[in-house]
Amino acid sequence: MMRAVQRTLAVLDCFTPERPSLALQEIANRVGLPKSTAFRLVQSLDKAGYLVRLENQQYCLSFRVTRLAGLVQSTLSIRQIARPVMIALAGQANETVTLNMANGRNRVCIDVIDMPSPLMSVTKPGEHVRLIDGATAKTLMAYLPKKEQREAVAYAVKMSGKKRADLLAELERIRRQGSAVTRGERVLGLTAVSAPIRDVNNEVRYCITVTGPTVRMQPRERDFVRLVVKAAGDISRRLGASVARNELEKVQEPVTR
């Protein structure tokens, strides 16, 4: 039974904004099943009203799936979706965990999981901080749309005195590696490790960050990077993102300052 459910969900997960409709053979190839098996799954989903067969013999998701997606959007917030993962990460890292989003030239703290001795320097829920420095700000800045990123970079360069070329190169490394680490950049003596969270459209609006004293975090920095990247991937999947590749393979030497 579990195997059948997994296969059925795999068929539904084949469809993307880039490929909203697929032929039967394409579906079979994407889920890695014989065409005959894929046909039975597709036929069942068609009869149940979750797939629609088009005139060109391709299949697409039905409005019934859209209705379910709407129910999810109306009942779950990013905070509700991310909080269980944040709690687990805080327990593994034994450091403070924050969830942040970009909002213009600012980053907004959405939620915080504090440890028994909370860091007074860590932002609190609802607090706005300029997108200038620190792992959280740079992670969000790295994935902004081009126009917004140009404006954010110009502002950060003006406020920090950093060279534009250096900041752009750093943002490119963050995108390539899928994480950022800063030591004492925003607050002296603190290290922050951050990773992007993707939504169902593969866009990055949020990031998750672990922050703690450098003296504790630096000896295990790579471990923290792996934990944070995994947590970001878990939240991304909860948001409907297709995190097909193993993001942990991208963990190299982290971007640090």
Helices and strands as residue ranges (DSSP letters): H 2-12, E 21-22, H 24-31, H 35-48, E 51-53, E 59-61, H 63-75, H 78-93, E 96-103, E 106-113, E 128-130, H 135-142, H 146-160, H 164-177, E 180-183, E 190-198, E 204-213, H 214-217, G 218-220, H 221-238, G 247-250
